[in-house]
Amino acid sequence: MVVFAQLHSQNHKITELSNVFLYLVHERSMCDTDVACDVFFDLTNRIKEHMELVDRELCGKLISNPDQSVKNTANRFLSGSSEIKRIFNAYVKQWCSQKRHSLTIGDYTAFVQDTEQMFALVMDRIQRETEYLYPLIRKLEGQTRQVA
């Protein structure tokens, strides 16, 4: 299984970058800076990498567990992950140009609102991983060690 230290490190960095980005975007003039764009693209890449890691390494392995409740948990996380990715991709497509490495903000108020909602969704997901998914995996790993 994945090392929990890596997951917690990713969660911490995503939370930190999210907080910094949200702070920056509340000042309109900061949205057009290279720094805000760098934070945005670093953050979006880290979110994508983290979700892929959780889906592949954690949920992908839990789905093959013989316990139906464990499979159900994995399926809920995978389903939620798909929905977050869909929303996240639409958000990125609407508000940035990856080709120009810039934010494309036509309606600043809508951008701030969408950004707050998007990152609240990501933070909620990270919290649910920490409260439900990681403890489940620790429990299953403990049971495996006891059996062996």
C-alpha positions in Angstrom: 0.0 0.0 0.0 0.9 3.6 -0.4 2.9 5.2 2.4 0.5 7.4 4.5 3.3 10.0 4.9 3.2 10.6 1.2 -0.6 11.1 1.2 -0.5 13.4 4.2 2.3 15.4 2.6 0.3 15.8 -0.6 -2.8 16.8 1.4 -0.8 19.3 3.4 0.7 20.8 0.2 -2.6 21.0 -1.6 -4.2 22.6 1.4 -1.4 25.1 1.7 -1.4 26.0 -2.0 -5.2 26.3 -2.0 -5.2 28.7 0.9 -2.5 30.8 -0.8 -4.4 30.8 -4.1 -7.6 31.8 -2.5 -5.9 34.6 -0.6 -4.4 35.9 -3.9 -7.5 35.8 -5.9 -9.4 37.9 -3.5 -7.4 40.8 -4.8 -8.2 41.3 -8.5 -4.9 42.7 -9.4 -3.1 39.6 -8.1 -5.0 37.3 -10.5 -2.9 38.5 -13.4 0.5 37.9 -11.8 2.9 35.1 -12.8 3.0 34.1 -9.1 -0.8 33.5 -9.0 -0.6 31.5 -12.2 2.3 29.5 -11.0 0.4 28.7 -7.8 -2.7 27.8 -9.7 -1.0 25.4 -12.1 1.1 23.8 -9.4 -2.1 23.3 -7.3 -4.1 21.9 -10.2 -1.3 19.4 -11.1 -1.0 18.3 -7.5 -4.7 17.8 -7.1 -4.8 15.7 -10.2 -1.8 13.6 -9.1 -3.2 13.1 -5.7 -6.6 12.0 -6.9 -5.0 9.6 -9.4 -2.8 8.1 -6.6 -5.7 7.6 -4.3 -7.9 6.1 -7.0 -5.2 3.8 -8.2 -3.3 2.8 -5.1 -6.1 2.8 -2.5 -9.5 2.5 -4.1 -8.2 0.2 -6.8 -6.9 -2.3 -4.2 -10.0 -1.9 -1.9 -12.3 -2.8 -4.8 -11.0 -6.3 -4.8 -11.5 -6.9 -1.1 -13.9 -9.7 -0.3 -15.8 -7.5 2.3 -18.8 -5.9 0.5 -18.7 -2.8 2.8 -15.1 -2.2 1.9 -16.0 -2.5 -1.8 -18.8 -0.1 -1.3 -16.6 2.5 0.3 -14.1 2.2 -2.5 -16.9 2.5 -5.1 -18.2 5.7 -3.3 -14.7 7.2 -3.3 -14.2 6.3 -7.0 -17.6 7.7 -7.9 -16.9 10.9 -6.0 -13.5 11.2 -7.6 -15.0 10.9 -11.1 -17.5 13.7 -10.3 -14.8 15.9 -8.8 -12.5 15.4 -11.8 -15.4 16.3 -14.1 -16.2 19.5 -12.2 -12.5 20.3 -11.8 -11.7 19.8 -15.5 -14.7 22.1 -16.4 -13.4 24.7 -13.9 -9.9 24.6 -15.3 -11.2 24.8 -18.9 -13.3 27.8 -18.1 -10.8 29.8 -16.1 -7.4 29.2 -17.5 -5.4 28.8 -20.7 -2.8 26.1 -20.2 -1.3 26.9 -23.5 -0.5 30.5 -22.4 0.0 29.5 -18.8 -2.5 32.1 -17.6 -5.8 32.7 -16.0 -8.6 33.9 -18.3 -11.0 35.8 -16.1 -13.9 37.5 -17.9 -16.2 37.8 -14.9 -14.1 38.3 -11.7 -17.0 37.8 -9.3 -18.0 34.5 -11.0 -14.3 33.4 -11.0 -14.0 34.0 -7.2 -17.2 32.2 -6.5 -16.3 29.2 -8.7 -12.8 29.1 -7.2 -14.1 29.1 -3.6 -16.6 26.4 -4.5 -14.0 24.3 -6.3 -11.5 24.3 -3.6 -14.1 23.8 -0.9 -15.0 20.6 -2.8 -11.4 19.5 -2.9 -10.8 20.3 0.8 -14.0 18.3 1.6 -12.6 15.3 -0.4 -9.3 15.5 1.5 -11.1 15.6 4.8 -13.2 12.6 3.9 -10.1 10.7 2.8 -8.5 11.4 6.1 -11.5 10.6 8.2 -12.8 7.5 6.4 -10.5 6.1 3.8 -7.1 6.1 5.5 -8.5 4.6 8.8 -10.2 1.8 6.8 -6.9 1.0 5.1 -5.0 1.1 8.4 -7.6 -1.3 9.9 -7.4 -3.7 6.9 -3.6 -3.6 7.0 -3.7 -4.4 10.7 -6.0 -7.4 10.1 -3.7 -8.6 7.3 -0.7 -8.5 9.6 -2.5 -10.3 12.4 -3.5 -13.1 10.0 0.0 -13.5 8.6 
